[in-house]
Amino acid sequence: MNAYDMRRYLGRLMTERYAAVEASLDENALYMRELEDDLAAARQAYVGLAVTEIASLRGQLSGPQVG
């Protein structure tokens, strides 16, 4: 999975959270806790993937850093 795909997945989770609140599912503590855990994990994965992709692109453009 790349950063773009993870960002789309994160967006779907955020939409799911919004829909859950609108449907009054925010009263279901277990569901909301699991959804929040999924959101946190997706955010961390997105940041990691994005940083890795940026570093890889930088390496391709300017070559390895020495020193």
N, C-alpha and C positions, 0 to 999 in steps of 0.2 A: 504494500500500500504506500502511496506517495502522499505528500503534504496536501495536495489538492483533494484527493479522495478522503483523507482524514478530515479535512475542513468541511467537506460536504456531509460526512457522517456526523460531525459535531453539530452542524446546522440542523440535521434531522433530529438529533437528541434534544436540541433546544426547542424545536417545534413541538416535539412530544411533551416536553415539560410544560410549555405554554398551553397545549391542548388539555393536559391533565389538570392544570389549575382551572381552566375554563369549565371542565366537566366535574369540578369539585372532587377530583381524585387526590388533591393535595391533603385531604384528611386521612388518606391511607399512608401512614408513616413508613411502613415497610417498602411500599412501591416507590415513594418519593426518595427514600434514602438510597435505594438501589439505583434509581435514575440519577441522583446527584453523584453517586460513586462512579457511574458510567460516564457522566459528563466530566468529572475531574480526570478520570483516566484518559478520556479522549482529548482533553485539553493538553495534558502532559505529552501524549503521543504526538499530537499536532506540532507542538513546539519543538520536540525532539526531531521530528521529520523535517520541519522547515529549516532548522538550524543546520542539520546535516546536508540538506540540499543546497543551502546557501554556501556552506563551506566547500562542498564538492564543486560547485560552479566556480567559486573563487579559485580553487586549485586548478581547474581546467583552464581558466582565463590567464592566470598569472604564473602558473607553475608552482612547484613546491617551494616552501619557505625554508631558507637555510640560515642557521645561526642561533 
